[in-house]
Amino acid sequence: MEAPDYDIDLWVEDTPENLDRCEKALAKLRAEWGKSDEDWGPVAEKEPGWLARQPVFCLTSPYGAINIFRSVRGLESWAACRDRSLAGRTAAGVAYLGLSDEDMLACQEALPESERKADRIRALRESLREHRDA
């Protein structure tokens, strides 16, 4: 199977139980990760609790790249953002929840100025303005 040209970003609720479930799901997906090239390998072979080591992970899998976020700069809580999330479906019909425009804007504005995407900020502000004026 050829890996797709896109990745998936997952913000997981940062509780011990949820991190454990996430580790098991990533193992089933045959994901790989390591702190260094020497440590890189299947997450199924990592000691339980490895996902608690750092706030962000970039993994590979046969299905594509997977980025795991335990926290997101600029956003106060996972639960509050989930309450504001937008339901959508992929082209294949898989349901997902995505960050609201308000939260996407907060993420962009929390970045150092050199990392901000001006076009994205402009589009998000315009979208929010249109919704307020509607």
C-alpha positions as CSV (number, residue, x, y, z in Angstrom):
1,M,0.0,0.0,0.0
2,E,1.4,3.4,-1.0
3,A,1.1,6.1,1.7
4,P,-1.0,9.1,0.7
5,D,0.4,12.6,0.1
6,Y,-1.3,14.1,3.1
7,D,-1.1,13.7,6.9
8,I,-3.7,13.7,9.7
9,D,-3.5,15.9,12.7
10,L,-5.1,14.6,15.9
11,W,-5.5,16.6,19.1
12,V,-6.2,14.0,21.8
13,E,-7.7,14.7,25.1
14,D,-4.7,14.5,27.5
15,T,-5.8,12.0,30.1
16,P,-3.9,8.8,31.1
17,E,-6.8,6.6,29.9
18,N,-7.1,8.4,26.6
19,L,-3.4,8.4,25.9
20,D,-3.4,4.6,26.6
21,R,-6.2,4.1,24.1
22,C,-4.4,6.3,21.6
23,E,-1.2,4.3,22.0
24,K,-3.1,1.0,21.3
25,A,-4.8,2.5,18.3
26,L,-1.5,3.7,16.9
27,A,0.0,0.3,17.4
28,K,-2.9,-1.3,15.4
29,L,-2.2,1.2,12.6
30,R,1.4,0.0,12.7
31,A,2.6,3.5,13.4
32,E,6.3,4.2,14.0
33,W,8.0,6.9,16.1
34,G,11.3,7.6,17.9
35,K,13.0,10.4,19.7
36,S,16.0,9.8,17.4
37,D,16.9,7.7,14.4
38,E,18.4,5.1,16.7
39,D,15.2,4.9,18.7
40,W,12.8,4.9,15.7
41,G,10.6,1.9,15.4
42,P,7.1,0.5,15.8
43,V,5.1,2.1,18.6
44,A,3.8,-1.4,19.5
45,E,7.3,-2.1,20.8
46,K,7.5,1.0,23.0
47,E,7.0,0.9,26.7
48,P,3.4,1.8,27.7
49,G,3.2,5.5,28.5
50,W,5.5,6.6,25.7
51,L,2.9,9.1,24.5
52,A,3.2,11.1,27.8
53,R,6.8,11.9,27.0
54,Q,6.3,15.1,25.0
55,P,3.4,17.4,23.8
56,V,3.7,16.7,20.0
57,F,4.5,13.6,18.0
58,C,5.1,13.1,14.3
59,L,4.6,9.5,13.4
60,T,4.7,7.5,10.2
61,S,2.4,4.6,9.2
62,P,1.5,2.6,6.1
63,Y,-1.5,4.8,5.8
64,G,0.3,8.2,5.9
65,A,1.9,10.5,8.4
66,I,0.1,11.0,11.7
67,N,0.7,14.1,14.0
68,I,-0.5,13.7,17.6
69,F,-1.0,16.9,19.7
70,R,-1.6,16.6,23.5
71,S,-1.9,20.4,23.6
72,V,-2.3,23.1,21.0
73,R,-0.8,26.6,21.4
74,G,-3.4,29.3,21.7
75,L,-6.3,27.0,22.7
76,E,-7.4,26.8,26.3
77,S,-8.8,23.3,26.5
78,W,-9.6,20.2,24.5
79,A,-13.1,20.0,25.8
80,A,-14.0,23.6,25.1
81,C,-12.7,23.3,21.5
82,R,-14.6,20.1,21.0
83,D,-17.8,21.8,22.0
84,R,-17.2,24.4,19.3
85,S,-15.9,21.9,16.7
86,L,-17.4,21.5,13.2
87,A,-18.6,18.1,12.0
88,G,-17.5,17.1,8.5
89,R,-16.9,14.1,6.3
90,T,-13.8,13.1,4.2
91,A,-14.2,12.4,0.5
92,A,-14.5,8.8,1.4
93,G,-17.4,9.6,3.8
94,V,-15.5,9.2,7.1
95,A,-17.0,11.5,9.8
96,Y,-14.6,13.8,11.8
97,L,-14.7,16.8,14.0
98,G,-12.6,19.8,13.0
99,L,-11.5,23.0,14.8
100,S,-13.9,25.9,14.4
101,D,-12.7,29.0,12.4
102,E,-12.4,30.8,15.7
103,D,-10.1,28.2,17.2
104,M,-8.1,27.9,13.9
105,L,-7.5,31.7,14.1
106,A,-6.5,31.5,17.7
107,C,-3.9,28.9,16.7
108,Q,-2.5,31.0,14.0
109,E,-2.3,34.1,16.2
110,A,-0.5,32.2,18.9
111,L,2.4,31.3,16.5
112,P,5.5,33.4,16.4
113,E,5.0,36.1,13.7
114,S,7.5,34.4,11.4
115,E,5.5,31.1,11.4
116,R,2.0,32.7,10.8
117,K,0.3,32.1,7.5
118,A,-1.1,35.6,6.5
119,D,-3.4,34.2,3.8
120,R,-5.0,31.7,6.3
121,I,-5.4,34.4,8.9
122,R,-7.1,36.7,6.4
123,A,-9.4,33.9,5.2
124,L,-10.4,33.0,8.8
125,R,-11.1,36.6,9.7
126,E,-13.2,37.0,6.6
127,S,-15.2,33.8,7.4
128,L,-15.8,34.9,10.9
129,R,-16.9,38.4,9.7
130,E,-19.3,36.8,7.2
131,H,-20.9,34.6,9.9
132,R,-21.3,37.5,12.3
133,D,-22.9,39.6,9.6
134,A,-25.3,36.8,8.4
